[in-house]
């Protein structure tokens, strides 16, 4: 990369989720003008309905030995926490992706990937602190996860998280997990039922209200002189030598960022560089610039329910892989990893599976009064590592493939990628995430 050191003054960002907007914000910190495009608007994709956890301690590679332990029969069950519908056999691309995912689910490859993730995880909280320091709206959506309670129905199951915390610590990222007496856990979180017989306390994490935080981040980008243009579908990126361009169509003239366009109008916007941060759609435009690593949708489900008493922090049930987060006066319940096309309709069996898995574990929670039922496409890679950095074009960059950790790692990704774009040098802490690997 050579077009740097003051020559690069403007960047177009495709994708108004946590990753794209964080990248825009950090580019602005370096004096670079930004314009963000999204077909729907801020937080409309995976950034909307996720659990909202900011948990570097849990940001681990998705391909892990436990995945292999499920077995094919378990993966094909709609109630399984990790689900592959039988129709996947009709998609050769997905079959190939899952085969590579399985090959990476070994202890040796997990540890190697974990050592790479540690390098970006250690920037996660720092990058958040930088963004919220002078912004009351964002700061008001971000909370210390105190307590962060991890619950089990069988006391012997706690050892798995203790062991994982030790492995992550050995890989270079200190994780503190303490035993929490069950009586103390119920005092702090009375909605834990008698079926929960053992609890742990995860220290030093945070959580946020995803749609409110990302909307506040979009407002911050705008207030700092950037443009966030919703209602614009970008279909292609062009490298025009000294400039790059995003090309597409306005799908909602009223929402196109006040740009004076009508629905159906063509959009051809030039900038010095482009960042693709469009989630599970990343390969559609990045492929022509040499990005061959596939990004596939690992779809998650969530809904919110009323509670008699809102818990003081997040609750996590690792065996069923269900996350519960207090958002205002309701509890968001999220879970599942479903590998299928990101545009597939919501599968009500997956919502039912989350409900069935968590119903015995909670009291004072009306799981039948569900609102905001949602499915979102978390962008996953086969090796569990995101794609961050330059493509085969010195003017086109990508930021995606974070799996379940886009909220946690979005600001750190934006901070390190902005450095790479501005200086022309890839920071060592994201070198392992080379999009051309």
C-alpha positions in Angstrom: 0.0 0.0 0.0 1.4 3.4 -0.9 -1.5 5.9 -1.2 -1.1 7.3 2.3 0.6 10.0 4.4 -2.0 12.7 3.8 -2.9 11.7 0.2 -6.0 9.7 1.4 -8.7 12.2 2.5 -12.0 10.3 2.1 -13.3 6.8 2.6 -16.6 5.2 1.7 -17.8 2.6 4.2 -20.3 -0.1 3.1 -22.3 -1.3 6.1 -23.8 0.7 9.0 -23.4 -1.9 11.7 -21.0 -1.9 14.7 -18.0 -2.7 12.6 -18.6 -0.3 9.8 -19.6 2.6 12.0 -16.7 2.0 14.4 -14.3 2.1 11.4 -15.9 5.3 10.2 -15.5 6.9 13.7 -11.8 5.9 14.0 -11.1 7.2 10.5 -12.6 10.5 11.5 -10.1 10.5 14.5 -7.4 10.6 11.9 -8.9 13.5 10.0 -10.4 11.4 7.2 -13.8 12.2 5.7 -16.2 9.3 5.8 -19.5 8.4 4.1 -21.3 5.3 5.3 -23.8 3.4 3.1 -26.4 0.9 4.1 -29.4 -0.5 2.4 -31.5 -0.3 5.6 -29.7 2.0 8.0 -27.8 1.8 11.2 -28.0 -1.4 13.2 -30.4 -3.0 10.8 -28.5 -6.3 10.5 -26.6 -8.5 13.1 -26.0 -5.4 15.2 -29.7 -5.1 16.1 -30.8 -8.3 17.8 -27.7 -9.8 19.3 -27.1 -10.3 23.1 -25.1 -7.0 23.3 -22.2 -8.6 25.3 -18.8 -6.9 25.3 -16.8 -9.9 26.4 -13.2 -10.2 25.3 -13.0 -13.1 27.8 -15.4 -15.1 25.6 -14.2 -13.9 22.2 -12.8 -17.3 21.1 -12.6 -19.1 17.8 -16.0 -20.6 16.8 -14.4 -23.8 15.3 -13.6 -25.6 18.6 -13.2 -29.3 19.6 -16.7 -29.2 21.2 -18.2 -28.7 17.8 -16.9 -32.1 16.6 -18.4 -33.7 19.7 -21.9 -32.9 18.5 -21.9 -35.4 15.8 -23.7 -35.2 12.5 -27.0 -36.5 13.9 -27.1 -33.8 16.6 -26.3 -31.0 14.1 -29.3 -32.0 12.0 -31.8 -31.6 14.9 -33.7 -28.3 14.8 -33.5 -28.1 18.6 -29.7 -28.4 18.6 -27.7 -25.2 19.7 -25.7 -25.7 16.5 -27.9 -26.6 13.6 -27.4 -27.4 9.9 -30.6 -27.9 8.0 -30.8 -30.9 5.7 -31.2 -28.5 2.8 -27.5 -27.5 3.3 -26.6 -30.6 1.4 -28.0 -28.8 -1.7 -25.5 -26.0 -1.3 -22.0 -27.2 -2.3 -20.5 -23.9 -1.1 -21.9 -24.4 2.4 -20.9 -28.1 2.5 -17.3 -27.1 1.7 -17.4 -24.3 4.3 -18.6 -26.7 7.0 -15.9 -29.2 6.0 -13.2 -26.6 6.5 -14.9 -25.4 9.7 -14.7 -29.0 11.0 -11.0 -29.3 10.0 -10.3 -26.2 12.1 -12.1 -27.6 15.1 -9.1 -29.3 16.6 -7.3 -28.4 19.8 -4.1 -27.4 18.0 -5.9 -25.1 15.4 -8.1 -23.7 18.1 -5.1 -22.6 20.2 -3.4 -21.1 17.2 -6.5 -19.1 16.3 -6.9 -18.1 19.9 -3.4 -16.7 20.0 -4.3 -14.5 17.1 -7.6 -13.3 18.6 -5.8 -12.4 21.8 -4.0 -9.7 19.9 -7.2 -7.9 19.0 -9.2 -8.8 22.1 -6.7 -6.8 24.3 -7.8 -3.6 22.4 -11.5 -4.2 22.8 -12.3 -2.2 25.9 -9.7 0.5 25.1 -11.4 1.1 21.8 -14.8 1.4 23.4 -13.5 3.8 26.1 -12.1 6.0 23.4 -15.4 6.2 21.5 -17.6 6.8 24.6 -15.3 9.1 26.5 -17.0 12.3 25.3 -20.3 11.0 24.1 -23.0 10.8 26.7 -25.5 8.9 24.4 -23.1 6.1 23.7 -21.8 6.0 27.3 -25.4 5.8 28.6 -25.9 2.5 26.6 -22.7 0.8 27.9 -22.7 -0.9 31.3 -20.3 -2.9 33.5 -21.4 -6.5 33.6 -21.4 -6.7 37.4 -22.4 -9.4 38.0 -22.0 -11.6 34.9 -23.4 -15.0 36.1 -22.8 -18.3 34.3 -25.3 -21.0 35.3 -25.4 -24.8 35.2 -27.9 -27.5 36.1 -25.1 -29.9 37.0 -22.2 -28.7 39.3 -19.7 -30.9 37.4 -20.3 -28.9 34.3 -18.6 -25.8 35.7 -15.2 -27.3 35.2 -15.5 -26.9 31.4 -15.6 -23.1 31.7 -12.8 -23.1 34.3 -10.7 -25.2 31.9 -11.5 -22.9 29.0 -10.6 -19.8 31.0 -7.3 -21.4 31.8 -6.6 -22.2 28.1 -7.5 -18.7 27.1 -5.2 -17.3 29.8 -2.4 -19.6 28.7 -2.9 -18.2 25.2 -2.1 -14.8 26.5 -5.4 -13.3 27.5 -6.1 -13.3 31.3 -9.6 -14.5 32.1 -10.9 -14.4 35.7 -13.7 -16.9 36.5 -14.7 -17.3 40.2 -16.9 -19.8 41.9 -20.2 -18.1 43.0 -22.2 -19.8 45.7 -25.6 -20.6 44.4 -27.4 -18.9 47.3 -25.5 -15.7 46.5 -26.3 -16.1 42.8 -30.0 -16.3 43.6 -29.8 -13.3 45.9 -28.3 -11.3 43.1 -30.4 -12.8 40.3 -33.7 -14.0 41.8 -34.9 -15.3 38.4 -32.6 -18.3 38.6 -34.7 -21.3 39.2 -34.0 -24.3 41.5 -32.9 -26.2 38.4 -29.7 -24.0 38.3 -27.5 -25.7 40.9 -24.1 -24.2 40.3 -22.9 -20.7 39.1 -19.7 -19.0 38.2 -18.9 -15.3 38.1 -17.1 -13.9 35.0 -15.2 -10.8 35.9 -14.3 -7.6 33.9 -16.8 -7.7 31.1 -19.5 -5.2 29.8 -22.8 -5.2 28.0 -24.8 -2.7 26.0 -28.1 -2.0 24.3 -27.2 -2.9 20.7 -29.7 -0.9 18.6 -29.4 2.2 20.9 -25.7 2.1 21.0 -25.2 1.7 17.3 -27.8 4.4 16.6 -25.8 6.7 19.0 -22.6 5.8 17.2 -24.2 6.7 13.8 -25.3 10.0 15.3 -21.7 10.6 16.5 -20.3 10.0 13.1 -22.8 12.4 11.6 -22.1 15.1 14.3 -18.4 14.9 13.5 -19.0 15.8 9.9 -19.6 12.4 8.3 -22.5 11.2 6.3 -24.6 8.1 7.1 -26.7 7.3 4.0 -29.4 4.6 4.7 -31.7 3.5 2.0 -28.8 2.9 -0.5 -28.0 -0.5 -1.8 -24.4 -0.8 -2.9 -23.9 -3.5 -5.6 -20.3 -3.1 -6.7 -17.0 -1.4 -5.9 -14.7 0.0 -8.6 -11.0 0.7 -8.4 -10.5 3.6 -10.8 -6.8 4.1 -10.3 -6.4 7.2 -8.3 -9.9 6.9 -6.8 -12.3 4.2 -5.9 -16.1 4.2 -6.1 -19.2 2.4 -4.8 -22.0 1.9 -7.2 -25.6 1.0 -6.5 -29.1 2.3 -6.2 -31.2 4.3 -3.8 -33.9 2.0 -2.6 -35.5 4.5 -0.2 -35.2 8.2 -1.3 -36.5 9.4 2.1 -33.8 7.5 4.0 -30.8 8.2 1.7 -29.1 10.5 4.1 -30.6 13.7 2.8 -28.6 13.2 -0.4 -31.3 14.5 -2.7 -32.0 11.2 -4.4 -35.2 9.3 -5.1 -35.8 5.6 -4.9 -34.5 4.0 -8.1 -31.9 6.6 -8.7 -28.4 5.3 -9.5 -25.6 6.0 -7.0 -22.0 6.4 -8.1 -19.9 7.7 -5.2 -16.2 8.3 -5.4 -13.7 8.3 -2.5 -10.0 7.7 -2.0 -10.7 4.2 -0.5 -13.6 1.9 0.3 -14.2 -0.3 3.3 -16.5 -3.3 2.9 -18.1 -4.0 6.3 -21.4 -5.5 5.0 -21.5 -8.7 7.2 -22.6 -11.9 5.6 -22.7 -10.2 2.1 -19.0 -9.5 2.2 -17.9 -12.0 -0.4 -20.2 -10.6 -3.1 -18.1 -7.5 -3.6 -14.8 -8.5 -2.0 -14.3 -11.6 -4.2 -13.2 -9.6 -7.3 -10.4 -8.1 -5.2 -8.8 -11.4 -4.3 -10.7 -12.2 -1.1 -11.3 -16.0 -1.3 -11.9 -16.8 2.3 -15.7 -17.4 2.6 -17.9 -15.6 5.0 -21.0 -17.5 5.8 -24.1 -16.7 7.9 -24.1 -18.3 11.3 -27.6 -17.2 12.1 -28.6 -16.3 15.7 -32.1 -15.9 17.1 -33.4 -13.6 19.9 -36.5 -12.1 21.5 -37.4 -10.1 24.5 -39.6 -10.9 27.4 -40.9 -9.2 30.6 -39.4 -10.1 33.9 -40.7 -9.6 37.5 -37.2 -8.4 38.5 -34.6 -7.3 35.9 -31.3 -9.1 36.6 -28.4 -6.8 37.5 -26.3 -8.1 34.7 -26.0 -10.8 31.9 -26.9 -14.4 32.5 -25.2 -17.2 30.5 -26.2 -20.9 30.2 -23.3 -22.5 28.3 -24.7 -26.0 27.9 -27.7 -24.7 25.9 -25.7 -21.7 24.6 -28.3 -19.2 25.6 -27.5 -15.6 26.6 -29.8 -13.3 28.6 -29.2 -9.6 28.8 -31.2 -6.9 30.6 -32.3 -4.2 28.2 -34.4 -1.6 29.9 -37.4 -3.3 31.6 -37.2 -6.4 29.5 -34.8 -9.4 29.2 -33.3 -10.2 25.8 -32.9 -13.9 25.3 -30.5 -14.9 22.5 -29.0 -18.1 21.2 -28.5 -20.7 18.5 -26.0 -21.0 15.7 -27.7 -21.9 12.4 -25.8 -22.4 9.2 -28.0 -21.6 6.3 -28.5 -18.8 3.7 -28.7 -15.4 5.4 -31.9 -14.5 3.5 -33.8 -17.6 4.6 -37.0 -16.9 6.6 -37.0 -17.2 10.4 -37.5 -20.8 11.5 -40.0 -20.8 14.4 -38.6 -24.1 15.6 -35.4 -22.3 16.5 -37.3 -19.8 18.7 -39.2 -22.7 20.3 -35.8 -24.5 21.0 -34.5 -21.4 22.8 -37.7 -21.1 24.8 -37.6 -24.8 25.7 -34.0 -24.7 26.8 -34.3 -21.7 29.0 -37.8 -22.2 30.5 -36.6 -24.6 33.3 -33.8 -22.3 34.3 -35.8 -19.0 34.9 -38.6 -17.9 37.2 -40.6 -14.7 37.0 -40.0 -14.5 33.3 -43.0 -14.7 30.9 -41.5 -16.6 28.0 -44.9 -16.6 26.2 -45.0 -12.8 26.0 -42.3 -12.5 23.4 -41.6 -9.4 21.4 -39.0 -8.5 18.8 -38.5 -12.1 17.6 -35.5 -11.8 15.4 -33.0 -13.8 13.3 -29.7 -12.3 12.2 -26.8 -13.4 10.1 -23.6 -13.4 12.1 -20.8 -13.5 9.5 -18.5 -16.5 10.2 -15.3 -17.7 8.7 -14.1 -21.3 8.5 -11.0 -20.7 10.6 -12.8 -18.5 13.2 -10.7 -15.5 12.4 -12.1 -12.2 11.0 -11.0 -10.6 7.8 -9.5 -7.2 8.4 -7.2 -5.3 6.1 -6.3 -4.6 2.5 -7.5 -6.6 -0.5 -5.7 -7.0 -3.8 -6.5 -3.4 -4.4 -4.7 -0.8 -2.4 -8.0 1.2 -2.3 -10.3 -1.5 -1.1 -10.4 -2.9 2.4 -12.6 -5.3 4.3 -13.7 -5.7 7.9 -15.9 -8.7 8.6 -16.2 -12.3 9.5 -16.3 -11.7 13.3 -18.8 -14.4 14.0 -20.4 -13.9 17.3 -18.0 -11.2 18.3 -18.8 -8.2 16.1 -20.1 -6.1 18.9 -17.1 -6.9 21.1 -14.4 -6.4 18.4 -16.1 -3.8 16.2 -14.4 -0.8 17.8 -11.0 -2.5 18.0 -11.3 -3.5 14.4 -12.2 0.0 13.4 -9.3 1.4 15.4 -6.7 -0.9 13.9 -8.0 -0.8 10.4 -8.1 3.0 10.4 -4.5 2.9 11.4 -3.7 0.6 8.5 -5.7 2.7 6.0 -4.1 6.0 7.2 -0.5 4.8 7.4 -0.3 2.1 4.8 1.1 -0.3 7.4 -0.8 -3.2 8.8 -0.7 -3.2 12.6 0.9 -6.4 13.9 -2.2 -7.2 16.0 -4.3 -7.7 12.9 -1.7 -9.3 10.6 -3.2 -12.8 11.1 -6.6 -11.5 9.7 -5.2 -10.9 6.2 -8.3 -11.0 3.9 -6.1 -12.6 1.2 -5.1 -15.6 3.4 
